[in-house]
């Protein structure tokens, strides 16, 4: 039953979202709940008697009954644990704003809010939502059976006491079925599911996240993962966890090697063309890197830049591409370091138009912090033949040491530059794509 309760509350929370807060009770309507395994039945009448025989086909079991009639509503439950096929039974009951009061009366058994007193009836007022399930394991419920009820929305005595907010239901395995206000649904000692706010916090992270100054946004679903050590892996299971060493979300599949997810950090597809009659570096595309993106030892990024170039007749100039990181956009001031500089061979002694250049570079943070350095290596693929259809040539970087130092705790900028070794007003270079992907 604990598992059924957790699944019902979790899916119902995901479906209702903010409809569980008190101010939004009038928005609880039948069409908000279908899907994800929660069956919703709109009830327009004033009575309901779930039959034990019907539960086997899930006509009533683990469904959500939503009443809308303005008159008094009576729900009669069979004796808890009396179904021969299974002692467990669960049902959701609630009503829209303006509906009549629901009185739930079990046959023979008693009913009460978890943590409260069992009685003959349970009253549900307009707009309230309750989850009700059987309890025959408690000593006092062994003979006649009991129904436990948990209020999922609003404020008041339902759900284990008066709560200051609508973040309600918390079940802790160490305290059996005792709910606690203002935490969410807790299915065991390691996971919090917030009913009213559309987020999941793992490893008991909700309280620590709030205490640390964290807040929740307005997106439909937010998941938190408190960083820590890896779990113990076993064959036949796949695991996700947040690594406190690499500060990444990692995956282990079938007890094999643990890996991080690759992530695209930033992309630029707005072409930049440079054609100045100079031999100095000219700025092509750039991307912003947020504070601490590179501030992890071992953090590796893959940089890819795609460009084309054109030269006048009889040009034998060489082309140089650089990948720079700087603290000021444009790399014209502040701290500027070069990750890699790659120079081509001589261009063909003939005019070329839109010959291709591709730069692929890997950079790994060697030391982090305010004086971070990087180990960076890559290659440039360039078409230096007269015909575009000819085979391209490959040139590698010549780095033999780490880069100069830069502060990775603040905002940084990745800047690609290009230069011709011989100036010409006809030299032209256009970068068309720049991507940065985080590999770990």
URURNOR-V244877 format. One record per residue. N is the residue number from 1. RES is the residue in one small letter. PHI is phi in degrees with one decimal (NA if undefined). PSI is psi in whole degrees, 0 to 359 (999 if undefined). D_LAST is the distance of its C-alpha to the last C-alpha in Angstrom with 2 decimals. Layout:
[[N | RES | PHI | PSI | D_LAST] [N | RES | PHI | PSI | D_LAST]]
This chain:
[[1 | x | NA | 324 | 40.21] [2 | x | -58.2 | 317 | 37.37] [3 | x | -64.1 | 316 | 34.92] [4 | x | -62.2 | 318 | 37.06] [5 | x | -60.2 | 314 | 37.24] [6 | x | -63.0 | 315 | 33.49] [7 | x | -64.5 | 317 | 32.93] [8 | x | -62.6 | 311 | 35.80] [9 | x | -65.0 | 319 | 34.80] [10 | x | -64.4 | 313 | 31.15] [11 | x | -68.9 | 322 | 32.05] [12 | x | -65.1 | 321 | 34.95] [13 | x | -64.3 | 317 | 32.86] [14 | x | -63.1 | 327 | 30.36] [15 | x | -78.1 | 317 | 33.38] [16 | x | -78.1 | 323 | 35.43] [17 | x | 57.3 | 232 | 32.83] [18 | x | -71.1 | 355 | 34.85] [19 | x | -64.3 | 347 | 38.09] [20 | x | -82.5 | 348 | 38.14] [21 | x | -80.6 | 155 | 38.90] [22 | x | -59.7 | 323 | 42.58] [23 | x | -68.8 | 343 | 43.00] [24 | x | -109.3 | 17 | 41.80] [25 | x | -60.5 | 325 | 43.92] [26 | x | -67.3 | 348 | 46.17] [27 | x | -89.7 | 359 | 43.28] [28 | x | -74.2 | 107 | 42.96] [29 | x | -130.2 | 160 | 44.33] [30 | x | -55.7 | 326 | 44.21] [31 | x | -77.9 | 1 | 42.00] [32 | x | -87.9 | 345 | 39.11] [33 | x | -107.0 | 337 | 38.54] [34 | x | -61.5 | 155 | 38.62] [35 | x | 100.9 | 166 | 35.65] [36 | x | 56.2 | 30 | 32.93] [37 | x | 88.3 | 358 | 35.63] [38 | x | -101.7 | 111 | 37.80] [39 | x | -82.4 | 126 | 41.26] [40 | x | -111.6 | 129 | 43.15] [41 | x | -118.5 | 119 | 46.93] [42 | x | -78.5 | 125 | 48.87] [43 | x | -113.6 | 118 | 52.13] [44 | x | -97.0 | 346 | 55.00] [45 | x | -81.4 | 190 | 57.65] [46 | x | -116.7 | 15 | 58.59] [47 | x | -152.1 | 154 | 58.12] [48 | x | -153.3 | 132 | 55.73] [49 | x | -132.5 | 89 | 56.35] [50 | x | -58.9 | 133 | 53.42] [51 | x | -100.5 | 137 | 55.01] [52 | x | -57.0 | 320 | 53.78] [53 | x | -63.8 | 333 | 54.60] [54 | x | -78.7 | 340 | 52.41] [55 | x | -65.2 | 330 | 49.29] [56 | x | -60.2 | 333 | 48.88] [57 | x | -102.3 | 13 | 48.12] [58 | x | 60.2 | 27 | 45.95] [59 | x | -64.1 | 323 | 48.58] [60 | x | -122.2 | 332 | 48.19] [61 | x | -66.1 | 134 | 45.62] [62 | x | 51.5 | 37 | 42.27] [63 | x | -104.4 | 166 | 43.42] [64 | x | -113.9 | 117 | 43.60] [65 | x | -98.3 | 117 | 47.17] [66 | x | -111.2 | 113 | 47.49] [67 | x | -93.2 | 147 | 51.06] [68 | x | -132.6 | 353 | 52.56] [69 | x | -68.0 | 138 | 56.30] [70 | x | -77.3 | 348 | 57.94] [71 | x | -83.8 | 175 | 60.30] [72 | x | -64.4 | 137 | 59.93] [73 | x | -118.2 | 133 | 57.59] [74 | x | -117.2 | 126 | 58.11] [75 | x | -117.7 | 124 | 55.55] [76 | x | -111.7 | 122 | 56.97] [77 | x | -102.0 | 144 | 54.72] [78 | x | -70.3 | 168 | 56.00] [79 | x | -59.6 | 131 | 56.18] [80 | x | -59.5 | 131 | 52.77] [81 | x | 81.1 | 8 | 52.00] [82 | x | -88.2 | 351 | 54.98] [83 | x | -72.5 | 127 | 53.20] [84 | x | -69.0 | 332 | 53.93] [85 | x | -77.6 | 333 | 50.82] [86 | x | -166.3 | 139 | 48.44] [87 | x | -77.5 | 348 | 49.01] [88 | x | -92.1 | 139 | 45.95] [89 | x | -150.5 | 139 | 46.29] [90 | x | -142.5 | 147 | 44.28] [91 | x | -153.2 | 147 | 44.99] [92 | x | -103.0 | 135 | 43.91] [93 | x | -129.2 | 138 | 46.75] [94 | x | -166.2 | 176 | 46.83] [95 | x | -147.1 | 158 | 48.80] [96 | x | -80.6 | 166 | 48.54] [97 | x | -61.9 | 132 | 49.93] [98 | x | 94.6 | 354 | 53.73] [99 | x | -75.8 | 164 | 53.98] [100 | x | -75.8 | 170 | 56.42] [101 | x | -71.7 | 135 | 55.79] [102 | x | -96.8 | 128 | 54.54] [103 | x | -111.8 | 117 | 56.30] [104 | x | -99.8 | 123 | 54.64] [105 | x | -127.9 | 112 | 57.17] [106 | x | -77.8 | 152 | 56.39] [107 | x | -82.6 | 121 | 59.23] [108 | x | 69.4 | 313 | 60.26] [109 | x | -72.6 | 170 | 56.79] [110 | x | -108.9 | 170 | 55.68] [111 | x | -145.1 | 146 | 52.76] [112 | x | -170.5 | 161 | 50.95] [113 | x | -66.8 | 138 | 47.84] [114 | x | -54.7 | 130 | 45.46] [115 | x | 87.1 | 352 | 46.47] [116 | x | -105.4 | 204 | 49.79] [117 | x | -100.3 | 135 | 53.20] [118 | x | -74.7 | 143 | 54.01] [119 | x | -147.4 | 188 | 56.86] [120 | x | -78.8 | 332 | 58.68] [121 | x | -140.2 | 164 | 56.81] [122 | x | -129.8 | 133 | 53.69] [123 | x | -105.2 | 130 | 54.01] [124 | x | -119.7 | 118 | 51.34] [125 | x | -89.4 | 170 | 52.10] [126 | x | -55.8 | 133 | 51.19] [127 | x | 87.3 | 349 | 47.53] [128 | x | -82.1 | 153 | 46.34] [129 | x | -127.9 | 127 | 43.97] [130 | x | -125.7 | 147 | 44.29] [131 | x | -111.9 | 127 | 42.75] [132 | x | -123.3 | 134 | 45.45] [133 | x | -147.4 | 160 | 45.17] [134 | x | -76.4 | 151 | 47.47] [135 | x | -140.5 | 107 | 47.79] [136 | x | -121.2 | 5 | 50.10] [137 | x | -89.3 | 331 | 48.38] [138 | x | -64.1 | 140 | 49.60] [139 | x | -54.9 | 317 | 52.94] [140 | x | -71.0 | 348 | 54.84] [141 | x | -105.9 | 4 | 53.63] [142 | x | -65.3 | 327 | 54.51] [143 | x | -85.3 | 301 | 57.92] [144 | x | -99.5 | 350 | 57.73] [145 | x | 79.1 | 154 | 53.99] [146 | x | -133.1 | 159 | 52.06] [147 | x | -116.6 | 126 | 49.80] [148 | x | -98.0 | 142 | 46.98] [149 | x | -126.4 | 140 | 45.94] [150 | x | -128.2 | 123 | 42.90] [151 | x | -82.1 | 132 | 43.09] [152 | x | -99.8 | 351 | 39.95] [153 | x | -149.8 | 173 | 40.98] [154 | x | 73.2 | 180 | 43.40] [155 | x | -120.2 | 157 | 44.59] [156 | x | 138.7 | 199 | 47.28] [157 | x | -77.4 | 341 | 47.97] [158 | x | -65.1 | 144 | 46.01] [159 | x | 82.8 | 21 | 42.70] [160 | x | 95.2 | 31 | 43.70] [161 | x | 118.3 | 170 | 45.35] [162 | x | -76.2 | 130 | 45.44] [163 | x | -113.5 | 143 | 42.06] [164 | x | -74.8 | 336 | 41.57] [165 | x | -128.5 | 182 | 38.93] [166 | x | -94.6 | 12 | 38.22] [167 | x | -88.3 | 94 | 35.07] [168 | x | -98.4 | 289 | 36.97] [169 | x | -88.8 | 128 | 36.34] [170 | x | -136.6 | 118 | 34.69] [171 | x | -114.9 | 121 | 35.34] [172 | x | -109.3 | 127 | 34.50] [173 | x | -62.4 | 335 | 34.91] [174 | x | -77.9 | 345 | 36.45] [175 | x | -123.1 | 33 | 39.17] [176 | x | 55.0 | 235 | 39.89] [177 | x | -102.1 | 29 | 40.41] [178 | x | -83.1 | 117 | 40.88] [179 | x | -84.2 | 152 | 39.24] [180 | x | -128.8 | 140 | 38.26] [181 | x | -72.9 | 160 | 38.22] [182 | x | 63.8 | 29 | 35.51] [183 | x | -127.9 | 319 | 32.44] [184 | x | 120.0 | 192 | 31.94] [185 | x | -90.4 | 125 | 32.11] [186 | x | -118.1 | 112 | 30.83] [187 | x | -84.8 | 339 | 30.98] [188 | x | -158.0 | 194 | 30.22] [189 | x | -78.6 | 2 | 29.16] [190 | x | -122.9 | 353 | 25.46] [191 | x | -132.4 | 133 | 25.31] [192 | x | -112.2 | 131 | 26.95] [193 | x | -119.6 | 112 | 27.88] [194 | x | -82.2 | 117 | 29.58] [195 | x | -64.2 | 318 | 32.51] [196 | x | -98.5 | 350 | 33.42] [197 | x | -122.0 | 9 | 30.32] [198 | x | 59.9 | 50 | 27.93] [199 | x | -148.4 | 161 | 24.99] [200 | x | -123.0 | 131 | 23.61] [201 | x | -119.8 | 124 | 22.54] [202 | x | -97.3 | 157 | 21.26] [203 | x | 62.4 | 37 | 22.13] [204 | x | 62.7 | 34 | 25.14] [205 | x | -83.7 | 350 | 23.17] [206 | x | -58.9 | 306 | 25.76] [207 | x | -63.2 | 317 | 28.07] [208 | x | -65.1 | 323 | 25.51] [209 | x | -65.1 | 314 | 23.73] [210 | x | -66.5 | 317 | 27.14] [211 | x | -62.2 | 329 | 28.28] [212 | x | -82.4 | 3 | 25.32] [213 | x | 96.3 | 5 | 26.37] [214 | x | -72.5 | 149 | 24.14] [215 | x | -132.8 | 165 | 25.89] [216 | x | -108.0 | 139 | 25.57] [217 | x | -84.1 | 201 | 25.72] [218 | x | -112.1 | 10 | 27.84] [219 | x | -70.6 | 161 | 25.52] [220 | x | -63.4 | 330 | 26.72] [221 | x | -151.2 | 130 | 24.14] [222 | x | -129.4 | 133 | 21.74] [223 | x | -119.8 | 134 | 19.74] [224 | x | -110.8 | 146 | 18.90] [225 | x | -139.2 | 111 | 16.98] [226 | x | -72.3 | 128 | 17.90] [227 | x | -70.5 | 149 | 15.29] [228 | x | -170.0 | 201 | 16.54] [229 | x | -86.6 | 164 | 16.49] [230 | x | -70.6 | 148 | 15.74] [231 | x | -74.9 | 175 | 18.73] [232 | x | -86.4 | 125 | 20.85] [233 | x | -93.2 | 146 | 20.05] [234 | x | -135.0 | 154 | 22.99] [235 | x | -64.7 | 139 | 23.82] [236 | x | 91.9 | 359 | 24.45] [237 | x | -129.1 | 144 | 22.04] [238 | x | -110.0 | 140 | 18.53] [239 | x | -128.5 | 141 | 16.75] [240 | x | -117.6 | 139 | 14.38] [241 | x | -157.0 | 164 | 13.81] [242 | x | -103.2 | 119 | 12.28] [243 | x | -86.7 | 123 | 11.12] [244 | x | -76.4 | 346 | 13.12] [245 | x | -85.6 | 310 | 11.60] [246 | x | -91.9 | 350 | 7.92] [247 | x | 57.1 | 46 | 9.28] [248 | x | -137.4 | 159 | 7.20] [249 | x | -83.0 | 123 | 9.02] [250 | x | -117.8 | 160 | 8.85] [251 | x | -132.2 | 141 | 11.36] [252 | x | -127.4 | 123 | 13.85] [253 | x | -110.4 | 120 | 16.43] [254 | x | 56.7 | 40 | 19.89] [255 | x | 58.6 | 38 | 19.14] [256 | x | -103.6 | 203 | 16.95] [257 | x | -70.0 | 145 | 13.69] [258 | x | -86.1 | 136 | 11.08] [259 | x | -136.2 | 158 | 7.80] [260 | x | -95.9 | 164 | 5.24] [261 | x | -85.9 | 138 | 6.50] [262 | x | -77.8 | 147 | 6.11] [263 | x | -140.0 | 133 | 8.09] [264 | x | -78.8 | 117 | 10.87] [265 | x | -78.3 | 318 | 11.38] [266 | x | -165.6 | 157 | 14.95] [267 | x | -141.4 | 143 | 17.61] [268 | x | -134.6 | 123 | 21.05] [269 | x | -127.4 | 24 | 23.78] [270 | x | -93.9 | 108 | 26.80] [271 | x | -57.4 | 142 | 28.41] [272 | x | -124.8 | 125 | 29.38] [273 | x | -113.5 | 134 | 32.34] [274 | x | -125.3 | 139 | 33.63] [275 | x | -151.1 | 33 | 37.01] [276 | x | -72.2 | 150 | 38.47] [277 | x | -84.7 | 64 | 40.94] [278 | x | -140.5 | 169 | 38.98] [279 | x | -111.3 | 2 | 36.97] [280 | x | -83.8 | 167 | 34.58] [281 | x | -63.0 | 134 | 31.00] [282 | x | -116.3 | 135 | 31.05] [283 | x | -72.4 | 126 | 28.33] [284 | x | -100.5 | 228 | 26.79] [285 | x | -75.5 | 157 | 24.00] [286 | x | -141.1 | 157 | 21.89] [287 | x | -138.9 | 145 | 19.10] [288 | x | -86.5 | 138 | 18.65] [289 | x | -114.6 | 126 | 15.59] [290 | x | -73.7 | 161 | 16.12] [291 | x | -52.7 | 133 | 16.68] [292 | x | 73.8 | 5 | 13.81] [293 | x | -57.9 | 323 | 11.14] [294 | x | -108.1 | 8 | 10.68] [295 | x | -88.6 | 47 | 12.31] [296 | x | -139.2 | 124 | 9.91] [297 | x | -60.2 | 129 | 10.61] [298 | x | 91.9 | 348 | 8.10] [299 | x | -58.4 | 124 | 5.98] [300 | x | -119.2 | 133 | 6.15] [301 | x | -120.3 | 151 | 7.86] [302 | x | -112.7 | 124 | 10.33] [303 | x | -108.5 | 129 | 13.76] [304 | x | -130.0 | 130 | 16.57] [305 | x | -131.3 | 129 | 20.14] [306 | x | -115.3 | 128 | 23.19] [307 | x | -141.4 | 170 | 26.66] [308 | x | -133.9 | 156 | 30.30] [309 | x | -138.9 | 158 | 33.06] [310 | x | -136.9 | 144 | 36.87] [311 | x | -137.3 | 159 | 39.41] [312 | x | -76.4 | 177 | 43.24] [313 | x | -63.3 | 147 | 45.46] [314 | x | 65.0 | 23 | 45.55] [315 | x | -83.7 | 128 | 42.35] [316 | x | -119.6 | 26 | 40.84] [317 | x | -66.1 | 162 | 38.38] [318 | x | -105.8 | 152 | 34.87] [319 | x | -112.0 | 141 | 31.81] [320 | x | -125.9 | 127 | 28.95] [321 | x | -109.9 | 140 | 25.61] [322 | x | -129.9 | 147 | 23.50] [323 | x | -114.4 | 118 | 20.21] [324 | x | -116.8 | 153 | 20.87] [325 | x | -124.0 | 135 | 19.37] [326 | x | -144.4 | 166 | 22.05] [327 | x | -92.5 | 349 | 23.07] [328 | x | -125.8 | 133 | 25.73] [329 | x | -54.5 | 132 | 25.49] [330 | x | 94.2 | 345 | 27.04] [331 | x | 58.1 | 28 | 26.44] [332 | x | -90.6 | 350 | 30.18] [333 | x | -155.1 | 185 | 30.15] [334 | x | 70.3 | 202 | 28.14] [335 | x | -88.2 | 128 | 25.61] [336 | x | -129.2 | 125 | 24.54] [337 | x | -124.1 | 154 | 22.44] [338 | x | -106.2 | 120 | 21.92] [339 | x | -72.0 | 315 | 18.64] [340 | x | -157.5 | 148 | 20.56] [341 | x | -132.1 | 123 | 24.06] [342 | x | -126.4 | 128 | 25.18] [343 | x | -113.9 | 140 | 28.87] [344 | x | -85.7 | 176 | 30.58] [345 | x | -79.1 | 185 | 33.94] [346 | x | -65.6 | 138 | 37.12] [347 | x | -72.3 | 161 | 37.32] [348 | x | -65.9 | 144 | 40.14] [349 | x | -79.4 | 54 | 43.56] [350 | x | -158.1 | 163 | 43.99] [351 | x | -71.6 | 137 | 42.91] [352 | x | -129.9 | 151 | 39.62] [353 | x | -132.4 | 123 | 38.32] [354 | x | 56.9 | 44 | 34.78] [355 | x | -73.8 | 149 | 33.40] [356 | x | -86.0 | 147 | 29.65] [357 | x | -137.1 | 128 | 26.93] [358 | x | -124.1 | 130 | 23.23] [359 | x | -113.5 | 127 | 20.69] [360 | x | -127.4 | 124 | 17.30] [361 | x | -140.8 | 139 | 15.26] [362 | x | -114.7 | 131 | 12.02] [363 | x | -128.4 | 130 | 11.60] [364 | x | -118.7 | 132 | 9.96] [365 | x | -69.2 | 117 | 11.17] [366 | x | -84.8 | 313 | 13.85] [367 | x | -131.0 | 143 | 15.60] [368 | x | -105.2 | 179 | 14.95] [369 | x | 99.9 | 206 | 17.71] [370 | x | -77.6 | 347 | 20.77] [371 | x | -129.1 | 56 | 20.90] [372 | x | -75.2 | 146 | 17.38] [373 | x | -128.0 | 163 | 17.21] [374 | x | -134.9 | 143 | 14.95] [375 | x | -99.3 | 114 | 15.06] [376 | x | -130.0 | 135 | 15.32] [377 | x | -148.4 | 149 | 16.81] [378 | x | -174.1 | 193 | 17.82] [379 | x | -148.0 | 158 | 20.95] [380 | x | -118.5 | 127 | 23.43] [381 | x | -103.4 | 121 | 25.30] [382 | x | -139.0 | 143 | 28.69] [383 | x | -93.2 | 102 | 31.97] [384 | x | -107.8 | 14 | 34.64] [385 | x | -89.3 | 163 | 37.37] [386 | x | -67.5 | 326 | 40.24] [387 | x | -100.4 | 135 | 39.46] [388 | x | -62.0 | 331 | 36.26] [389 | x | -74.8 | 349 | 36.55] [390 | x | -70.9 | 161 | 36.38] [391 | x | -63.8 | 143 | 33.44] [392 | x | -82.3 | 161 | 30.75] [393 | x | -109.7 | 148 | 30.09] [394 | x | -117.1 | 133 | 26.84] [395 | x | -129.5 | 137 | 26.37] [396 | x | -104.3 | 161 | 23.65] [397 | x | -68.1 | 166 | 22.77] [398 | x | -122.9 | 30 | 24.73] [399 | x | -66.1 | 135 | 22.49] [400 | x | -125.2 | 6 | 23.59] [401 | x | -154.3 | 170 | 22.13] [402 | x | -70.5 | 168 | 19.46] [403 | x | -72.4 | 175 | 20.06] [404 | x | -69.0 | 171 | 22.39] [405 | x | -91.5 | 150 | 21.36] [406 | x | -151.7 | 155 | 20.54] [407 | x | -83.5 | 116 | 20.05] [408 | x | -94.7 | 4 | 16.57] [409 | x | -85.0 | 351 | 18.03] [410 | x | -116.9 | 180 | 19.85] [411 | x | -64.4 | 136 | 19.57] [412 | x | -126.2 | 168 | 18.79] [413 | x | -133.2 | 131 | 19.66] [414 | x | -93.6 | 125 | 18.43] [415 | x | -124.1 | 126 | 21.70] [416 | x | -97.2 | 134 | 22.59] [417 | x | -126.7 | 157 | 26.09] [418 | x | -134.8 | 149 | 28.60] [419 | x | -149.5 | 144 | 31.84] [420 | x | -102.1 | 140 | 34.85] [421 | x | -73.8 | 341 | 36.68] [422 | x | -123.3 | 126 | 40.00] [423 | x | -74.3 | 145 | 40.79] [424 | x | -162.2 | 140 | 42.34] [425 | x | -68.3 | 346 | 42.93] [426 | x | -93.9 | 351 | 42.06] [427 | x | -66.6 | 136 | 38.55] [428 | x | -147.5 | 142 | 36.03] [429 | x | -140.4 | 135 | 32.27] [430 | x | -128.3 | 120 | 30.41] [431 | x | -92.1 | 133 | 26.67] [432 | x | -113.0 | 342 | 26.04] [433 | x | -154.3 | 138 | 22.30] [434 | x | -142.8 | 125 | 19.25] [435 | x | -131.4 | 148 | 15.71] [436 | x | -128.9 | 123 | 12.42] [437 | x | -119.7 | 131 | 9.25] [438 | x | -87.3 | 124 | 5.78] [439 | x | -93.4 | 343 | 3.80] [440 | x | -153.6 | 999 | 0.00]]
